[in-house]
Amino acid sequence: MSQSVSRFLRFIQSSPSAFHAVKALCDMLDAHGYARLDEHKPFAVVPGGKYYVTRNRSSVIAFAVPQEGFTHFQIVASHSDSPTFKLKPIAEDVVCSQYTRLNVERYGGMIMSTWFDRPLSIAGRVLVRDGGALTTRLVDLDRDAALIPNMPIHFNREVNDGYKYNAQTDLLPLIGDADAKGSLAAQIAQAAGAAQEDVVSGDLYLYNRMPGSIWGADDAFFSCPRIDDLECAYTSAEAFLAAQACGHINVLAVFDNEEVGSGTKQGADSSFLTDVLSRAAAALGMDDGAQRAAFSASFMVSADNAHAVHPNHPEKYDAGNRTFMNGGVVIKHNANQKYTTDAVSCAVFSGICERAGVPVQHFSNRSDILGGSTLGNIANSHLSMNTVDIGLAQLAMHSSYETAGCRDVDYMIRALTAFYNTQIATCGDGEYTLI
């Protein structure tokens, strides 16, 4: 059994929401001696230093400064959020004088049918009055607290014939009988360690309670919630912590809200990455011109998972650009730049993987099927640099329980460690050397 997969499954268990995922990443950074910076105060950054910054407690950027100067940044960016259901401000409702259910709305584009008939819980963050201040506290009920029941087939004969689910009527979770109304607020307050009257507001989400599983012949596969994109967030963090900064600043960036377009203050479409890197560079003595030169010579890996060929529907995938679980790191291509990969970034990253002995696969959609997009091109609109879009092949993307390959976890850690340890030198426009 892969120790990397076992560690990843423990990371998933501790990350029921984006807030918890970022806390788990910060715990890893703390354990490796990284100092936390506050965006609201001046940055005190020195050569050889290791730092991280959070925004909204759902995004984090960490960076390691080499001891002897730097020319550019090498960045791996991923995201902390996954499709789920968010509780509305007034969430509890009694039906037929018998049942208490929750009023929720979709967050991101999930496969709704996968949320039925499985144990669910609630996690997120709340704002609590603490004397004269408002403080953030993470909450996790950490128990089987809710369930979304299917209609029996006797009353929904179309369920196996392409039934269209309605998020407002079909996907509301049951949490108890009529006497349960009002209990949720008390449970949230208890989880926050606060008096109920002191809990002012919150961002609370459902999550799947099913534990991760390693399965299949020779334990080839694993399944768990939130593989997209916490697999990339976790493996990039492992690689970042294993690498040594030399000649460039290594950067780990994990953004929130990719699943809903990234257009938030903590998303890839915000100023977060530019703010942190420019402030760090200024603290190290770089003027504006030197910063712009460093940014133009930088390289980003946009890491967000890819689609493995489905064993029951191989016809849905391009015949020549197919990817499979346990086949290695996937480089993603799209002519319309939904993915940022071009000849330059593909050549550079492929060369790094070859040096590291990591197999590479290439993914393109069929030309008659629209694909997804990710955070690379969004971040590039704020801070332009050569960028490659990569991921690991998985099945059931945006299901509440997804599947990926065990060997790929180690492949990604090795590839990204090699990326961080390689000096990508820009010799001129279109001229690059890997050192």
N, C-alpha and C positions, 0 to 999 in steps of 0.2 A: 504494500500500500504506500502511495506517495505521501511523504511527510508534508510536502507543500500543499497537497490537496486537503489533508487533515487540518493543517493550520488555516487554510482558506475557509473551510466549513466552520471552524470555530469563530473566525472573523464574521461570517454571515450570521451566525447565531447571536453575536453581540451587536449586530447592525440592523435592527428592525426598521429604522428610518434613516433618512439622509443625515439627520442630526447625530444619530448614534454611530453611523459609519464614520463621520468626520471625527467624533470623539475617539473611536477606536484607532483611527489613523494618527491622531494627536498623541495617544498613549504610546504608539510605536515610536513616534518621533521623540517624545520625552525620554523613553527608555534608551535612546541612542544619543542623548545629550544635546538635542536641539533646543534652542531658546525660543520662547514664545515672544513675538513682537506684537505691539498694540497699534492698530491702524490709526488710532486717535492721538498717538504721541510720536515724536521724532524717532526715526530708526537709528539705532546705534549698531552699525554693522562694521566688522573689521575683517581683514584678511584671515583666512583659516576658520572663520566663524560658521556656525550652522544655525539656521533660523526657520521659523514658520509663522504664518499669519492666518487667522481665520476671518471669514466674513459671514455674518448671520449664523455662525456655528454650523452651517451646512455646506460651506466651501472652505478649502484650505490650500494654501500655496506654501511649499517649503523650498528652501534653497541652501546650497552648500557652496561657500566661497573658497576658492583655492588659496593656498598660502602665498604663492608667487604670481600674482597678476592674472588677468583674464582678457580674452578678446571678444567673447560672445557668450550666449546662453544656450544650453541644450535642455529642452523641456519635454516632459511627457505629460499630456493632459488627458483626463478621463472625467467621468461624472459620478456623482454620489446618489442620484435619485433613480427610482424605478417606477413603472406604472403601478398604480394602486387606487384606493378610494380614500378621499379625505372627508372627515366629518364636517358637516355644516355647523355654523355657530349655535343654532338651536337644533340639537341632534336627536333628542328622544321623542318618540311618538307612540301612543297606545292605539292598537288596532282591535276592533271588535270587543273592546273592553277586556281583552284577554292577553294580548301580546304586547311587549315593549320592543320596538325596533329602532334602528338608527337611520337618520336621514343623511345620506352621503352623496358625494358627486365624484365623477371620474377624474383622476389625475393621470394624464398621459393616455396613450393608446394601448390599453391592455386587451388581451383575449378574455372577454368577460365570462365565457362559459367555464373557464378554469377556476373561478372563484367560488363555485357552488359546492356545498356539501363537504366542507373541510374546516378544521378548527382555525379560527381567526382570533387575533388579539389586536390591541390598540397601542400605538406608541407615537412619540413625537416630542414636542416641547411646549411648555406653558410659561407664561409670564406671571410672576408672583410678587405681591406687595411684600417688601421686607423692610420694615421701618418706613423711611421716607423714599425708598428706592424701589424700582422694578427690576427683578432679577430673572434670568432665564434658568429653567430647570428642565432637564430631560425626564421624560416619563415613559414607562413601559409596564403595562399591566402584567405581562409575562405569565399569562394564564389563558386557557381556552375560554374566551369571553364572549364570542359571537360566532354565528354561522349564517350563511345565506342558503336557505333551503331551495332545492329544485321543486318545481311543480311536478306532481306525478304524471306519467305519460298518459294516464286516463283522461286528464283534463288539458293536456297539451300534446295532441297527437302529431303536431308539426315539429316537435322538438328535434327529431332526427332528419328533418327534411328542409333544413335551412331556416330555422326559426330566427327571427330578428329580436334580440333582447332589447328591452327598454330600461335604461339605467335608473329611471325614476320609479319604476314599478317592480321590475324583476330582481333588482340587485340590492335591495335594502336588507341589511343583516338583522337577524333576531338576536336579542340579548337577554330576554327573560319574559316572565309572565307580567301581568298588569302591575303587580306589586313592585316590579323592578324599576319602574319609572322614578327618576331622580337619583338612582344609585350610581350612575356613571360618574357624575360630578364628584361624588364622595370618593369613588375609586381613584379618579385622576388626582384629586387632592392628596390622598394617602400616598400614591406613587410619587408625588412631588415633594412629600414631606412638609406639607403646608396645610393650614386651615382652609376649609372649603371657601370661606368668604374672601380669602386672600388670593385665590386664583382668578386672575383678571381675564386672560384670554389664552388661546393656544392654537397650535397647528398640529392636529392629531390625525393619524392615518391608520387604516387597517393593515395588518400584515399576516401572511400565511404562517401558521405555527408548525407546519410539517418539518421535521428535522431533515438535514441533508443525508444523502445516501450514496455510497459507492457501490456500484453494481455491474453486472454483465460478466461475460467470460473474461477471465484474467483481470477482473476489476477495471475494465477499460474506461468506464464512464462514471460520472457522478451527476446527481441531480439535487437541486435545492432552489429556494427562492432567490431572486435578485442577482442572478449570475450576470445579467446585463444591467449595469456595467460594473458591478463591484468586483468581478473577476479581474478586469483591467485595473481598477483602482488599487486593489490589493497587490497584484503582481508588480505594478509600477512602483508601489511603496517598498516592497521587498527589494527590488532592484536598486532603487534610489539609496536605500540604507546600506546596501552591500558595496556600492561604487565609491570611488575616490575622485574628488574634484581636482582636476589638473588642467590648467590652461583655459578653462571655461567654467562658468557657474552652472552647476546642475540644478534643475528645477523640477519639482513635483507639483502639479496643479490638478486639483480635483474640484470640479464645479458642480453646483446644484442646478436643477431646473432644465437640464438638457431635454428631458422627455416632454416639456411643454414649450420648447422654443428658445430657451436660454435667455429670454429678454427680461432679466431681473438684475438687481444690484449685485447678486452673487452668482450670476450665470456667466457663460462664456461670452455673451453679448454685452457684458458690462466692462467697466474700466479696471476691474480687479487685477488682472494680470499686468496690464500696463502700469498701474499705480504701484504695485509691489516691486516690479523689476526696475522701474525708473527711480523710485525712492532708494532702493538698495544701491543702484549704481551711483546715484548722487552722493549717498553716504560714504561710498568708497572713493569719492573724488572725481567722478566723471562729469564733465560738463555736457550740455545738451548735444553738441555735435558728436562727441565721443559716444554718448548713449545711442544716438541714431545709427552710428557706424556699427556698434556692437549688436543692435537689434537686427540690422540688415544681414549680418553674418551669422545669425542664430539659426537654430534648427528645432522644429517641433515635431513630436510624434503625437498624433491624435489617436488615442487608444479607446476604441469602442467596439464591442463584439460584432462578429460577422455571422452570416447564415451558412450553416452546414447543409449539404444536400440532404433532403428528407428522404428516408428510405422508401416511403410509399408514394412519393411524388417527384421523382428525379426530373420529370419533364418540365418542371417549373424553373429549372436552372439552366443557365447558358452552358452549352455543350462543352466549350473549351475552357471555361473559367470557373470551374467548380471547386468548392473547398469542403473538407471533411474533418470531423473531429479526430484529434490525435495526429493530424497531418502537419502541424507546425503553425507558425505565425502567418496570419492572412494579411496581405497587402490589398487594399480595396481601391478600385478604380471606377471613375464615372466621367464620361466625356463632358457632361454639363457641370462638372465640378461640385456635385453633391458631396463627393469626397475630394480632398485636396491633392491627392497623389498625382504627380506628373513624372516625366522621365528622370528629372534630377533627383527628386526625393526618393523615387523607387530605387534608382541606382545606388544612392548613398546607403539607404537602409538595407537593401539586399546585400550589399557588400559587407555591412556590419554583421548581419546574420550569418553570412557564409564564413566569416572569420570565427564566429562563435560556435559553428557547427550546428546551427539551428535551421531546420527545414522551413522553406517559405512557400506559401500558396498564394495564388492570385484570384481575386473575386471581381467579377463584373456581372451585373444583372443581364438577363435576356433583354434585348432591345425593345420588346413589346410589353415589358412589365416594369412599372415604376418601382424604384428602390427607395430606401430611406436616406436620411442625411445625418450628419452628426456635428460635433462642436468645432472641428478643425477650421472649416471655412468661416465660421462665425467669429472665432477668436482672431483669425487672420485679418478680418476687416478692421480690427483695432490695433493689432501689432503684427505687421506683415513680415513673414519669413518663409523659407522653404519648409514645407510641412508634408508629412506622409500620413495617410489614414491607415491604421492597422486594427486588428482585433484577433480574437480566437473564435474558431468555428463552434457554433452551438445550435441545438435544436430548440424549437418552441419559444423563440424570442418573444418576450412580452406576455408569456404565460405566467401564472402565479407560481409555477414550479417548472424550472427550465433544466436543460441537460447539456453537458459539455464533456470534453475528453480529459482524462486524468493526466496524460503525458503532456498536454498542451500547457498546463500550469507551469511546469518546469521549463518548457521551451520559452515561454514568455519572460520568465524571470531571467533566464540566461541571455535572451536577446536584448532586453532593456538594460541589464547590467552592462553588457558589451557596449550598448549605445552611450550610456553615461560615461564609460571608461575610454571611449574613443574620442579623440580630438578631431572634429570636422572642421577643417581649415578651408576658408573661402579664399582662393587665390585670385579671383576675378569673377566677373559675371559669367556663370556657366562653367567655372573651373574650380574643382574641389579636390582636396586630398584628405584621406583618412589616416590619422597618425595614432 
